Amino acid sequence: MSASAPPLPDRWTHLVNTATWLQSRPADTHAVVVLAALDSALEIFSAGVEPTDDFEGYAVRRFLLALRDGVKDRIP
């Protein structure tokens, strides 16, 4: 794990809480709200995550970035 990453339970708890919050939103939640939630998770899984040190964190970050790109395309 990289030196700048928060302890693992905090990262995973944040990610689960974000997912739970997103699931509780109405189906027509604006993409900007979803984007903010993804950005929040990306703060926890920062750009400093190295695949050799924290592959799980790196994989989550890549997935969040891909989702973020798709959501950004839906904002007028």
C-alpha positions as CSV (number, residue, x, y, z in Angstrom):
1,M,0.0,0.0,0.0
2,S,1.3,3.4,-0.8
3,A,2.3,5.8,2.0
4,S,-0.5,8.3,1.2
5,A,-3.4,5.8,1.1
6,P,-5.8,5.8,4.1
7,P,-6.1,2.6,6.1
8,L,-7.9,-0.1,4.1
9,P,-11.1,-0.3,6.2
10,D,-11.6,3.5,5.7
11,R,-11.3,3.1,1.9
12,W,-13.7,0.2,1.7
13,T,-16.2,1.7,4.1
14,H,-16.2,4.9,2.1
15,L,-16.8,3.0,-1.1
16,V,-19.6,0.9,0.3
17,N,-21.2,4.0,1.8
18,T,-21.0,5.8,-1.5
19,A,-22.6,2.8,-3.3
20,T,-25.4,2.7,-0.7
21,W,-26.0,6.4,-1.0
22,L,-26.1,6.2,-4.8
23,Q,-28.6,3.3,-4.7
24,S,-30.8,5.3,-2.4
25,R,-31.1,8.1,-4.9
26,P,-34.1,8.4,-7.3
27,A,-33.6,6.8,-10.7
28,D,-33.6,10.3,-12.3
29,T,-30.8,11.6,-10.2
30,H,-28.8,14.2,-12.2
31,A,-25.5,13.0,-13.5
32,V,-23.8,15.9,-11.6
33,V,-24.8,14.3,-8.3
34,V,-23.4,10.9,-9.5
35,L,-20.2,12.6,-10.7
36,A,-19.8,14.2,-7.3
37,A,-20.1,10.8,-5.6
38,L,-17.5,9.3,-8.0
39,D,-15.2,12.2,-7.3
40,S,-15.6,11.6,-3.6
41,A,-14.5,8.0,-4.0
42,L,-11.6,9.1,-6.3
43,E,-10.3,11.2,-3.4
44,I,-10.0,8.1,-1.3
45,F,-8.5,6.1,-4.2
46,S,-6.0,8.8,-5.2
47,A,-3.8,9.0,-8.2
48,G,-0.8,7.9,-6.2
49,V,-2.2,4.3,-6.0
50,E,0.4,2.1,-7.6
51,P,-0.6,-1.3,-9.1
52,T,2.5,-3.0,-7.7
53,D,1.8,-1.8,-4.2
54,D,-2.0,-1.9,-4.1
55,F,-3.6,-3.7,-7.0
56,E,-7.1,-3.6,-5.5
57,G,-7.0,0.1,-5.0
58,Y,-5.6,0.6,-8.4
59,A,-8.3,-1.5,-10.0
60,V,-11.0,0.4,-8.1
61,R,-9.5,3.7,-9.2
62,R,-9.4,2.7,-12.9
63,F,-13.0,1.5,-12.6
64,L,-14.2,4.7,-11.0
65,L,-12.4,6.8,-13.7
66,A,-14.1,4.8,-16.4
67,L,-17.5,5.3,-14.8
68,R,-16.7,9.0,-14.3
69,D,-15.9,9.4,-18.0
70,G,-19.2,7.8,-18.9
71,V,-21.2,10.0,-16.5
72,K,-19.4,13.1,-17.7
73,D,-20.6,12.4,-21.2
74,R,-24.2,12.7,-19.9
75,I,-23.9,16.2,-18.5
76,P,-25.2,18.8,-21.0
